[in-house]
Every structure is written in C-alpha cells, then in structure tokens.
Amino acid sequence: MDSLARYQKQMLFSGVQESGQRRLRSSHVLQIGCGALGCVVADQLVRAGVGTLRIVDRDFVELSNLQRQILFTEQDVNDHLPKAIVAARRLNQVNSDVEIEPHVADVDYRNIQTLAKDVDLIIDGTDNFEIRYLINDLSLETNIPWIFTGCTGSTGQVMPVFPGRSGCLRCLIPDAPPPGSTETCDTAGVLGPAIGMIASLQAGIALRILSGHAEDVPLQLSIVDAWDATMRTMDVSALRTEGHCPACHKHERPFLDGSTASGSSVLCGRNAVQVSPAGKLSVSLEELAQRLESVGVVTSNPFLVRVILEESGMEISIFPDGRAIIRGTEDSAVARAIYSRYIGA
C-alpha cells in the first residue's frame, strides 16, 4: 500500500478504490498526439497512475502552442524540441512511477500496429480525420477500444468506441468532411478552457475503462461548449445495428491497409505542410545540417534539423525518419517541391 499512498484521495472514490487503482497501475495506454488535448489527457492519466503511457507525436513546440498546451514552456520553444520528448520529461517529474515511452514519429498504416502492441486503450490527441480513421480501422481490427475527441472554437466532442459493442467513428461520420466545409482551428480558433473541459471528459472515460468499468461507460457522443457553458449528448449505441457502416459491416480497412494514405498533410493553424517519404528512411541529421548551411540559417538538436531558407524565408524542419514540416505555405504541391529541392526526391 505504501506505493499507492499518493493515490489515496483517488482510491477513496467508490468507482476506483484499491482494486481499480491496481488495475490502473497495470494498464498500457497509447496516446497519439500530444498537442492541446493530448497535453491535458496525458497529465491527468500520469497523475492518476496508469502503468505505461506511450506518447507518439510528430511535431515540435512553437510559441503559439503555449496558449493551450499545458505541458510546454517558452524554454521548450527556444530549444525547438519535439513535443513527445518534452512531454515525457515533464511527466516523469510529475510521477516517476509511470513508465512513459515518447516516440517522435508520424503515425501511419506502416507503424500503428507496432505502436499499439500490448495496449489496453488508445487515446486520440490528433487534429485530422485521416489519422482518426486509421485509429478506428486499427481498433476494429484488433478489438482495442479508443476514445475520439476534437475541439475547435469553444466547442469540443468526445466519444468512446468499443469494437463489436458500440458505434465506431465511421458509423457516425462515414467519410471525412470535404476541405473548407467545416470550421477548423485556422478559421474558428480555439479556447484553452474548451480544451480543458473536453480533454478532462476524455480522461474520465479512460480512467473508467482502465479501472475495470468499461461496461458502464455510456455509448454516447458528448458535445461541450465552454463559452455558453452547455453540454448535450447523443446516443450512438444504435449506430452499429443500422448496417450502413463501411467499417463495421463491410469490414473495409482502407486507412489501415494504406490504400488511402497521403504523402502530405496541411497542419492545423500552422501555415505549414507535413511531407512524408513514401518508404522508411534513416536520415543523418548531422550530414543534412552541414549540407543545408549553404541555403539558410541552420539549427539542430538530436531530434531534428531546422533551416530557414535565405531565398524565401520559409522554414523546413526535418526528422530522422525523413519526414519534414515545411512552414510558410499551405499548398501541398509547393511543400513537396521544396522538399524535393532541398532534401531530395
């Protein structure tokens, strides 16, 4: 019991108690994305005492993150460090009993099954539908539950997905909304309190599942507005039985088999595009940094190389797997051309 003393107040709660706390300590969670929602959820899960938290994020800390991404500081911006690395370091200071595994990687159909090995739950901390549909495909294929979330403006939503028991994301939204058809953080902005509210709901559902009460989790979509202080729910338990879902009923897995994978994606609110190579690469950051010194101002650390191009002022950040984030454009074709010109085809 001495090792559980820090969770005393949590164990007094009837839904957890000592048995639930021990279940939490033996649980393994995969969290994909450590931006605004991911920071809050990771912080709460680590403080609650999950056994292992595997954090995967492709991005690095920027000044505009600090308004809502609570694990990061101005020093992290100055150091230009990947979010997964910073988050792991900070969370280890919060609770050294939790095993935290940071991965600086872009999650796609080629690596998601390895990243999800032996986990009990997948947490959605992402900002685009392609990755969410990929998580959904994996969940249905492996029977691992996951929790969908999203937030723009003052409104957020959360929905748990239990394969074979509840509706899935494609039951609710069969296809991704066309570009420009919905608000994004680029057009509507995002409020920190909205992030906190919806991420806390997500963390609460996660704790309920991991402490042994998955069967009691309501099968519903919850929508919260932090500005109006309102909450509404929609029962999604019947979606799976309607027989129209391409994932649940037709067993289609286009995101998991790679048939819908893209090579580039516009990053929400960043005026930036991520470009990913077609195959697995291993880049020597040291050699790349030396080569790029002739085209702009280069800074580097063990996790990435950044160059601000002298010619255009655009910024390229390159990771060891060959992936790059090109800032200064939202045109994927322009971003791919810059990648090819300065990094290689």
C-alpha positions as CSV (number, residue, x, y, z in Angstrom):
1,M,0.0,0.0,0.0
2,D,2.9,2.4,0.5
3,S,3.4,2.6,-3.2
4,L,-0.2,3.5,-3.6
5,A,-0.2,6.3,-1.0
6,R,0.0,9.1,-3.5
7,Y,-3.4,7.9,-4.9
8,Q,-5.2,7.9,-1.5
9,K,-7.7,10.5,-2.5
10,Q,-8.4,8.8,-5.8
11,M,-8.9,5.4,-4.1
12,L,-11.5,6.9,-1.7
13,F,-13.7,7.4,-4.7
14,S,-16.1,4.5,-4.9
15,G,-15.5,4.0,-8.6
16,V,-11.8,3.4,-8.2
17,Q,-10.9,2.0,-4.7
18,E,-7.7,-0.1,-4.3
19,S,-8.7,-2.7,-6.8
20,G,-9.3,-0.1,-9.5
21,Q,-6.0,1.6,-8.7
22,R,-4.1,-1.6,-9.1
23,R,-5.8,-2.1,-12.5
24,L,-4.7,1.4,-13.5
25,R,-1.1,0.6,-12.5
26,S,-1.1,-2.5,-14.7
27,S,-2.6,-0.7,-17.7
28,H,-0.9,0.3,-21.0
29,V,-2.2,3.3,-23.0
30,L,-1.2,4.5,-26.4
31,Q,-1.8,8.2,-26.9
32,I,-1.5,9.5,-30.5
33,G,-0.9,13.2,-30.5
34,C,0.4,15.5,-27.7
35,G,-1.0,18.9,-28.7
36,A,-3.7,20.7,-26.8
37,L,-6.0,17.8,-25.9
38,G,-3.1,15.4,-25.6
39,C,-1.3,17.5,-23.0
40,V,-4.3,17.6,-20.7
41,V,-5.1,13.9,-21.0
42,A,-1.5,12.8,-20.6
43,D,-1.1,14.9,-17.5
44,Q,-4.3,13.6,-15.9
45,L,-3.5,9.9,-16.8
46,V,0.0,10.1,-15.4
47,R,-1.1,11.8,-12.2
48,A,-3.8,9.1,-11.9
49,G,-1.2,6.4,-12.0
50,V,-1.6,4.5,-15.3
51,G,1.2,1.9,-15.7
52,T,2.6,2.8,-19.1
53,L,1.8,5.7,-21.3
54,R,3.2,5.6,-24.9
55,I,3.1,9.1,-26.4
56,V,3.5,9.5,-30.1
57,D,3.7,12.9,-31.7
58,R,5.3,14.2,-35.0
59,D,5.6,17.8,-34.1
60,F,7.8,20.3,-32.1
61,V,6.9,23.0,-29.7
62,E,6.1,26.5,-31.0
63,L,5.1,29.8,-29.3
64,S,1.5,29.6,-30.5
65,N,1.1,26.3,-28.7
66,L,1.6,27.8,-25.2
67,Q,-1.9,29.3,-25.1
68,R,-3.4,25.9,-24.5
69,Q,-0.8,23.1,-24.5
70,I,-0.1,23.0,-20.8
71,L,3.0,20.8,-20.7
72,F,5.2,23.2,-22.6
73,T,7.1,26.4,-21.7
74,E,8.8,29.2,-23.5
75,Q,12.2,27.5,-23.0
76,D,10.9,24.5,-24.9
77,V,10.1,26.8,-27.8
78,N,13.6,28.3,-27.7
79,D,15.1,24.8,-27.6
80,H,12.9,23.7,-30.6
81,L,12.3,20.3,-29.1
82,P,9.8,17.6,-30.2
83,K,6.6,17.6,-28.2
84,A,6.8,13.9,-27.3
85,I,10.3,14.4,-25.7
86,V,9.3,17.5,-23.7
87,A,6.1,15.9,-22.5
88,A,7.9,12.7,-21.3
89,R,10.5,14.7,-19.4
90,R,7.9,16.9,-17.7
91,L,5.5,14.0,-16.9
92,N,8.4,12.0,-15.4
93,Q,8.9,14.8,-13.0
94,V,5.2,14.6,-12.0
95,N,5.1,10.8,-11.5
96,S,8.3,8.7,-11.8
97,D,6.3,5.5,-11.1
98,V,4.7,5.7,-14.5
99,E,6.6,4.3,-17.5
100,I,6.4,6.9,-20.2
101,E,7.5,6.0,-23.7
102,P,8.0,9.0,-26.1
103,H,8.1,8.4,-29.8
104,V,8.8,11.2,-32.3
105,A,7.0,9.8,-35.3
106,D,4.3,10.3,-37.8
107,V,1.6,7.6,-37.2
108,D,0.6,5.9,-40.3
109,Y,-0.5,2.5,-41.6
110,R,3.1,1.3,-41.6
111,N,3.8,1.8,-37.9
112,I,0.5,2.0,-36.0
113,Q,0.2,-1.8,-35.3
114,T,3.7,-1.8,-33.8
115,L,2.9,1.3,-31.7
116,A,-0.4,-0.3,-30.5
117,K,1.2,-3.6,-29.4
118,D,0.0,-4.8,-26.0
119,V,-2.0,-1.6,-25.2
120,D,-5.4,-1.6,-23.4
121,L,-6.7,1.7,-24.8
122,I,-5.9,4.2,-27.5
123,I,-6.3,7.9,-26.8
124,D,-7.0,10.3,-29.7
125,G,-5.0,13.5,-29.3
126,T,-4.8,14.2,-33.1
127,D,-6.1,17.1,-35.2
128,N,-7.1,15.4,-38.5
129,F,-9.6,12.8,-39.7
130,E,-7.2,10.7,-41.7
131,I,-5.3,9.6,-38.5
132,R,-8.6,9.2,-36.6
133,Y,-10.0,6.9,-39.3
134,L,-6.7,5.0,-39.1
135,I,-7.1,4.6,-35.4
136,N,-10.7,3.5,-36.0
137,D,-9.6,0.8,-38.5
138,L,-7.0,-0.5,-36.1
139,S,-9.4,-0.6,-33.2
140,L,-11.9,-2.6,-35.2
141,E,-9.2,-5.0,-36.4
142,T,-7.6,-5.6,-33.1
143,N,-10.5,-5.1,-30.7
144,I,-8.7,-2.3,-28.8
145,P,-11.1,0.4,-27.6
146,W,-10.3,4.0,-28.3
147,I,-11.7,7.5,-27.4
148,F,-12.3,10.0,-30.1
149,T,-12.1,13.7,-29.4
150,G,-11.9,17.0,-31.3
151,C,-12.1,20.7,-30.5
152,T,-12.5,24.0,-32.4
153,G,-13.5,27.4,-31.2
154,S,-15.3,26.9,-27.9
155,T,-16.8,23.5,-28.7
156,G,-15.4,20.0,-28.3
157,Q,-16.8,16.5,-28.6
158,V,-15.8,13.1,-27.2
159,M,-17.0,9.6,-27.9
160,P,-15.7,6.2,-26.8
161,V,-15.5,3.4,-29.3
162,F,-15.8,-0.3,-28.2
163,P,-15.4,-2.6,-31.2
164,G,-18.3,-5.0,-31.5
165,R,-20.4,-3.2,-28.9
166,S,-20.7,0.5,-29.9
167,G,-20.9,2.6,-33.0
168,C,-17.5,3.5,-34.5
169,L,-16.3,6.8,-35.9
170,R,-17.3,5.8,-39.5
171,C,-20.8,4.9,-38.2
172,L,-21.0,8.5,-37.0
173,I,-19.1,10.1,-39.9
174,P,-18.7,7.7,-42.8
175,D,-16.4,10.0,-44.8
176,A,-14.2,12.9,-43.9
177,P,-15.8,16.3,-44.4
178,P,-14.6,18.0,-47.7
179,P,-11.9,20.7,-47.2
180,G,-13.5,24.0,-46.4
181,S,-16.8,22.5,-45.4
182,T,-16.3,22.7,-41.6
183,E,-14.7,25.1,-39.2
184,T,-11.1,24.4,-38.2
185,C,-8.7,26.0,-35.7
186,D,-7.5,28.1,-38.7
187,T,-10.9,29.7,-39.1
188,A,-12.6,29.4,-35.7
189,G,-9.6,29.5,-33.4
190,V,-9.7,27.5,-30.2
191,L,-10.1,28.3,-26.5
192,G,-8.0,26.8,-23.8
193,P,-10.9,26.2,-21.4
194,A,-12.7,24.2,-24.1
195,I,-9.6,22.1,-24.5
196,G,-9.5,21.5,-20.7
197,M,-13.2,20.6,-20.5
198,I,-13.3,18.1,-23.3
199,A,-9.9,16.5,-22.5
200,S,-11.0,16.1,-18.9
201,L,-14.1,14.2,-20.1
202,Q,-11.8,12.0,-22.2
203,A,-9.5,11.3,-19.3
204,G,-12.5,10.5,-17.1
205,I,-13.8,7.9,-19.6
206,A,-10.2,6.5,-19.9
207,L,-10.0,6.1,-16.1
208,R,-13.4,4.4,-16.0
209,I,-12.3,1.9,-18.7
210,L,-8.9,1.2,-17.2
211,S,-10.1,0.8,-13.6
212,G,-12.4,-2.0,-14.7
213,H,-15.7,-0.3,-15.5
214,A,-15.8,-0.4,-19.3
215,E,-19.2,-2.0,-19.4
216,D,-20.7,1.0,-17.6
217,V,-19.4,3.7,-20.0
218,P,-22.3,5.4,-21.8
219,L,-22.2,4.8,-25.5
220,Q,-22.8,8.4,-26.4
221,L,-21.3,11.4,-28.2
222,S,-20.9,14.3,-25.8
223,I,-20.6,17.9,-27.1
224,V,-19.5,20.7,-24.8
225,D,-19.4,24.4,-25.4
226,A,-17.1,26.2,-22.9
227,W,-18.3,29.7,-24.0
228,D,-22.0,29.0,-23.5
229,A,-21.4,26.6,-20.6
230,T,-23.6,23.9,-22.2
231,M,-23.4,20.2,-22.8
232,R,-25.5,17.9,-24.9
233,T,-25.3,14.2,-25.6
234,M,-26.3,11.9,-28.5
235,D,-27.0,8.2,-28.0
236,V,-24.8,6.4,-30.6
237,S,-25.4,2.9,-29.3
238,A,-27.8,2.1,-32.2
239,L,-25.5,3.3,-35.0
240,R,-23.7,-0.1,-35.3
241,T,-27.0,-2.0,-35.7
242,E,-28.2,0.1,-38.6
243,G,-26.0,-1.8,-41.0
244,H,-24.6,1.1,-43.1
245,C,-21.1,1.4,-41.7
246,P,-18.4,0.6,-44.3
247,A,-16.0,-0.3,-41.4
248,C,-18.3,-2.3,-39.0
249,H,-20.5,-4.1,-41.6
250,K,-18.5,-4.2,-44.8
251,H,-15.2,-4.7,-42.9
252,E,-13.4,-2.1,-45.0
253,R,-10.0,-1.1,-43.7
254,P,-8.7,1.4,-46.3
255,F,-6.8,3.5,-43.8
256,L,-5.1,0.5,-42.2
257,D,-4.1,-1.2,-45.5
258,G,-2.6,2.0,-46.8
259,S,-4.9,2.4,-49.8
260,T,-5.9,5.9,-48.7
261,A,-2.6,7.1,-47.3
262,S,-1.4,10.5,-48.3
263,G,2.1,11.8,-48.6
264,S,1.4,15.3,-47.3
265,S,-1.0,17.0,-44.9
266,V,-1.8,20.6,-44.0
267,L,-1.2,21.2,-40.3
268,C,-4.0,22.9,-38.4
269,G,-3.4,26.6,-37.7
270,R,0.3,26.4,-38.6
271,N,0.6,27.8,-42.2
272,A,2.6,24.6,-42.7
273,V,2.5,21.3,-44.5
274,Q,4.0,18.0,-43.4
275,V,5.6,15.9,-46.2
276,S,6.3,12.2,-45.6
277,P,8.5,10.0,-47.7
278,A,7.0,7.0,-49.4
279,G,9.2,4.5,-47.7
280,K,11.1,4.2,-44.5
281,L,14.2,6.3,-44.3
282,S,17.0,6.9,-41.9
283,V,18.5,10.4,-42.2
284,S,21.8,11.5,-40.9
285,L,20.9,14.8,-39.3
286,E,24.5,15.8,-38.9
287,E,25.2,15.4,-42.6
288,L,22.0,17.1,-43.6
289,A,22.7,20.1,-41.3
290,Q,26.1,20.6,-43.0
291,R,24.6,20.3,-46.4
292,L,21.8,22.9,-45.7
293,E,24.2,25.5,-44.3
294,S,24.6,26.8,-47.9
295,V,20.9,27.7,-48.3
296,G,20.0,29.3,-45.0
297,V,20.3,29.5,-41.2
298,V,20.6,26.1,-39.7
299,T,19.9,24.9,-36.1
300,S,19.8,21.4,-34.9
301,N,19.4,19.1,-31.9
302,P,19.5,15.3,-31.6
303,F,15.8,15.1,-32.8
304,L,15.6,17.4,-35.8
305,V,17.3,19.9,-38.1
306,R,15.7,23.2,-38.9
307,V,16.7,25.6,-41.7
308,I,15.3,29.0,-42.5
309,L,15.7,29.4,-46.2
310,E,17.6,32.5,-47.2
311,E,15.8,32.8,-50.5
312,S,12.2,32.7,-49.3
313,G,12.2,32.9,-45.6
314,M,10.3,29.6,-45.4
315,E,11.3,27.1,-42.7
316,I,12.0,23.4,-43.0
317,S,12.2,21.1,-40.0
318,I,13.5,17.6,-40.9
319,F,13.2,14.5,-38.7
320,P,15.4,11.3,-38.7
321,D,12.7,9.3,-40.5
322,G,12.9,11.7,-43.5
323,R,9.6,13.5,-42.6
324,A,9.6,17.2,-42.9
325,I,7.4,20.1,-41.8
326,I,7.6,23.0,-44.2
327,R,6.3,26.3,-42.8
328,G,5.3,29.2,-44.8
329,T,2.7,27.6,-47.2
330,E,-0.5,25.6,-47.1
331,D,-0.1,24.4,-50.6
332,S,0.9,20.7,-50.6
333,A,2.4,20.9,-54.1
334,V,4.6,23.8,-53.1
335,A,5.7,21.9,-50.0
336,R,6.6,18.8,-51.9
337,A,8.6,20.8,-54.4
338,I,10.6,22.4,-51.6
339,Y,11.2,19.0,-50.0
340,S,12.5,17.7,-53.3
341,R,14.7,20.7,-54.0
342,Y,16.4,20.9,-50.6
343,I,16.1,17.4,-49.1
344,G,15.7,15.1,-52.0
345,A,13.1,13.2,-54.0
